[in-house]
């Protein structure tokens, strides 16, 4: 490598000036590479007994040394301790659930009691293997409410791998057609059965929350490294799973994290995933504020492209289920490709009217032309509603930064903003914070609720929603006493 001259980056513009200012000699890189070469690097986090070994477990150690341990209460937990606690917890859960299932099925007393996990594994038969594989182990949900760098989650994963391995190793000796067919399917569909089992454990069994973004990022990385370590060759690698909703950033003591099941399942199918969105948060908050005696039932439809086809059936189901009124809420984003890239902000209200007319026609055709069905279209992205309350944004940013709130510039007509989500992202980045859409936007809405959404009067679609919901003028409603 020839000696390179690196430019000086301007912190204000993040651009590269024409004249470089920094020159780094090859010797500097050679020293760094020589330092790394002194250690034995191992992707598997099972210690090999070498003093110079570096494995993924060191990530947690470095992280907990890097942060202020006294302030955040973060301390490195040795693998021996995490392994022992995980075994004690998981083994008891498995034994209790197995014995409860056996008792519920009326099996003899001699089949219902196991003194230890070893006793259970030594007496595995087809019934127990089927129960463990398809009922007990997949149903375990292990949550670390302060997961840090995933030390306990990795330990729990190892315990579950041992249980799965014991069951799978027993299947070949049982002469059970159903279990053998299941194992053959796994081996035929996955180059590495161990990779598949680890992936299943990480996505179905392990969950964590931590107040620090850095911790959750390291936690995901450690789980991914543990998964990749099970592949012995490149051909055994499969796409990494989406675990954004397994490991979340939040305060386990004073706040709630909500993942909508329907959105989660739909997101998983796309290797994505969605948490409760702005529309769901707004509807719940509005109902709590203005109609506290009514209980909202949120029925999200993930694919807006299917709104015209799916809304009539969904509306019929909600009305039949006892709902007094059904509000169909969507934003201007096109139901079809005909609008893409061709609609300026000033014409978006017209797009909403066209879509509402088509949707109303579908409802009429389905004999659902009832005054109990209200259509509300936001002439912009729903993030515009969050953008309307600059003080709520300031409080959420302050909480993310763990610093006193600083002023945020007011957006006067948020529904006329060309790109509300991008605008919101830019506001957050101005304070060196990345917008977490599905947690920050609902948090802003929650903050806006504290003053009865008064600042959202600049959003015509929100005003229309409240007025149709309450049957009163917006000003009358927001000034009414609680």
Number of C-alpha atoms within 10 A of each C-alpha: 8 7 12 11 12 13 15 16 14 10 8 6 8 9 11 13 12 8 9 12 11 11 12 12 12 12 11 11 13 12 11 10 11 11 10 12 10 10 13 13 13 14 15 17 18 12 12 13 7 9 9 10 15 19 16 19 21 15 18 22 16 12 19 20 13 9 14 12 13 8 7 11 10 17 16 16 13 13 16 9 12 16 19 14 14 21 17 11 12 19 16 14 14 18 19 14 18 22 17 13 16 18 15 10 9 10 12 10 10 7 14 17 17 16 8 11 16 10 12 18 16 10 12 17 17 18 11 19 22 17 16 20 16 10 15 19 21 14 13 17 12 18 16 17 17 22 23 27 30 29 24 26 26 23 20 24 23 18 19 22 16 11 20 20 14 15 20 17 10 17 21 13 11 13 11 14 12 12 19 16 11 12 16 11 11 16 14 11 11 15 17 19 19 20 21 21 18 22 23 14 22 24 17 17 20 23 21 25 25 23 19 17 15 14 23 25 18 18 26 21 16 23 23 17 16 24 24 22 17 20 18 11 11 9 10 16 18 16 8 11 15 17 20 17 20 17 22 24 22 21 15 15 9 6 8 9 15 12 15 17 14 17 21 18 14 16 16 16 11 10 13 16 20 20 21 21 21 24 20 19 19 21 18 18 22 22 18 15 18 17 14 13 9 11 11 18 12 15 14 18 16 14 11 17 14 12 17 17 13 14 18 20 12 17 21 17 12 17 15 10 9 8 16 11 16 21 16 18 17 23 19 21 21 18 18 11 10 9 14 10 8 9 15 10 17 13 11 21 18 14 20 21 15 12 20 18 13 13 19 20 15 18 21 13 11 12 11 18 13 11 8 13 18 15 15 19 23 24 25 26 21 26 26 29 29 28 29 27 26 19 20 25 29 22 20 20 26 16 12 19 13 9 10 10 16 13 10 18 12 13 17 15 15 25 28 19 18 15 15 22 20 13 17 20 15 15 21 21 13 11 15 11 15 16 19 12 18 16 18 20 29 23 19 26 27 21 20 24 19 12 13 20 21 18 19 22 18 18 22 15 22 23 18 16 21 19 16 16 17 13 10 12 13 18 12 9 18 18 11 9 6 9
